[in-house]
Amino acid sequence: MPVSNAKNSPAANALERELTLTRVFDAPRELVFAAWTDPMHLKRWWGPNGFTTPACDVDLRVGGTWRIVMRFPDGVNEHTMQAVYREIVPPERLSFTNVALDKDGTHLLEGVTSITLEDAGGKTKLTLHTRMTGLVPYADRMLEGMEPGWSQTLERLAEALGQQIEGGKS
């Protein structure tokens, strides 16, 4: 059973949200780090339940960018995330700025996310910390969904890691 302790800090206003999630994965941290940095891995698990990832590009270096296109469960609408790596310490830590865009390229949200990976006796303790600011008046609705969205995304990561580990045993 996954361990998760979500903490939402009170926002200064409805257009700011800060979130910390901790989760233990039954996978070595090198594999968890690869899942966060390899586009083929990211495409398998990124996004909340029902979303798919038809496009993912990663330039894994400080100052490098990543871009992920998430397709909504309706199979039509898409949401793009872009980021710039601020820190990369394999297999321990990632930090990046991130921006959510609409289909016209309008910046909806921006923020900073950090991922810390600790060895937990063959498992990996992941701590995700993110702070986002809404840039459009209706961003409050997106920020309200931040905790369930990240929680579902991390659950999908756990499933993908499990499948990869099981596939490696055959």
ABEGO torsion letter per residue (X at the ends): XBBBBBBBBBBABAABBBBBBBBBBBBBAAAAAAAAABAAAAAAABEBBGBBBABBBBBBBBGBBBBBBBBBAAGABBBBBBBBBABBBOAABBBBBBBBBBAAGBBABBBBBBBBBBBBGGBBBBBBBBBBBBABAAAAAAAAAAAAAAAAAAAAAAAAAAAAAAAAAX
